[in-house]
Amino acid sequence: MSRVVGAGYVDQLAGPSLVGAAAGLVRLNLTFVLPFLFCLLGVVIARIVTPEQQSAPDATAPGAEASSEVQ
């Protein structure tokens, strides 16, 4: 949680500076595409670094216990 909050603070401080610097190189309208591209990059990276979930054991597998039995 602290890494996400820290990244948010860095974004708030560095974002306007980066957009301003980019606006000096290209048109301002094109500059506002940068935050959108960074959001897309975050989506791609999140899919890469998210661990895969392990599936539940198969009920037909040997050694699997029946959970629906009433005792």
N, C-alpha and C positions, 0 to 999 in steps of 0.2 A: 504494500500500500504506500509506503513512504517513497518508493521509486516512482510511482505514478504521480504522486503529489509533487515531488521534486521536478519531474519532467514538465508538469504543468506550469510551475513557476518559471522554469527556464524558457518555456515556450512564450509565456507572457512577456518576459523581458527581452528575449532575442528576436521574437517574431516581427515586431514592427521595424526593428533595425534591418533585418534581412529583406523585408519587403521594400523598405526605403532604398537600400543599396541596389536591389534588383531593378527598381523603378528608374534609377539613374542609368541603367544599361539598356533597358527595353521600355516599351510603352507601359503605362500604369495598368491598363486593362489586362494586358498579358501577364503582368506581375501577380495579379490576384489569382492566377491559375496555380501558383506555387503552393499555397496552403491546401488546395484540393489535391494536388499530386502527393503531398506529404501524407494526407489522410489515406489515400489509396495505398501508399507505401506501408502505412501502419497496418492496414487490413491484410496485406500480403505477408508482412512479417509476423503478424499474430497467428496466421494459419501455419506458418513454418515452425514457430517455436512452441505452439500448443501441443502438449503431449497427447498421444493417442489414448483413448479410453479402452480399457480391457473389457471384453464382453463377459457377461455372466456365464457361469458354467452351464453346459448343455444338460438338460434334464434326462436325456436318453444316454448320456455318456456313462460308462462303467464307473461306479464309485460315487455317482451323484445321488444325493439324498432327496427324497420326495418331500417337498415343503408343504404340500397340501393335505397331508395326513393329519387326522384329528386323534389326539391321544386321550 
